């Protein structure tokens, strides 16, 4: 099943899949960084906005918001959540805005959905064109050389009498410009056994299982800085939304804050 088909099929469960994410904290952190480093304007665009949870918090922070995504069912949910915002069905690697904005965000590692270096370059150029002078582009990224293919993230949730198990992990072969995001979603009427392999546990239940391996662009932070440098003054911070700390040059996840030049 393709990634887009999977997300369309499960768009009603997307917020549940991301239920462990503190959207309010992430939005507030980027708002602070925009105050410190940006032009402090209030026009905001969220790339790969999904169902709009970040947009909702930026509206509450006083921004005039827009959202952009390639998945219409997600955008339909976002419009219900944020009727004050404007939403557009566009590809973030080649998008156009009639009016520029002051802040562009791309959360949840969605920058990697560019799926190739040339498309990533196009995304960066589109972002630069869409920003006002002094505007900033904020996103989080993973360094391909620091990916541990053995690691994955799991969490469990309940919704409308069903039990869900979500698992995701990065995989990089060690060469090339592509890495994969491996995603597994299991739905059952019986609780899953915590702390065990989801695939093994599903054999114990009457379970619906969705799996996807989505191709995403792979870059090192050094390569990413080089792509951004012609357009932006680049600041890299630790992937910590509770405090603003410069990147330690070691961790494999980081927050990029890019000021238009």
Secondary structure as UniProt FT lines:
FT   HELIX           3..9
FT   HELIX           11..13
FT   HELIX           14..17
FT   TURN            18..20
FT   HELIX           23..37
FT   STRAND          43..47
FT   TURN            50..51
FT   HELIX           53..60
FT   TURN            61..62
FT   STRAND          64..69
FT   HELIX           72..81
FT   TURN            83..84
FT   STRAND          86..89
FT   TURN            92..93
FT   STRAND          101..106
FT   TURN            108..109
FT   HELIX           110..114
FT   HELIX           117..130
FT   STRAND          131..142
FT   HELIX           144..146
FT   TURN            149..150
FT   STRAND          153..159
FT   TURN            160..161
FT   STRAND          162..171
FT   STRAND          178..188
FT   TURN            194..195
FT   HELIX           198..202
FT   TURN            203..204
FT   STRAND          207..217
FT   HELIX           221..229
FT   TURN            230..231
FT   STRAND          232..238
FT   STRAND          253..260
//
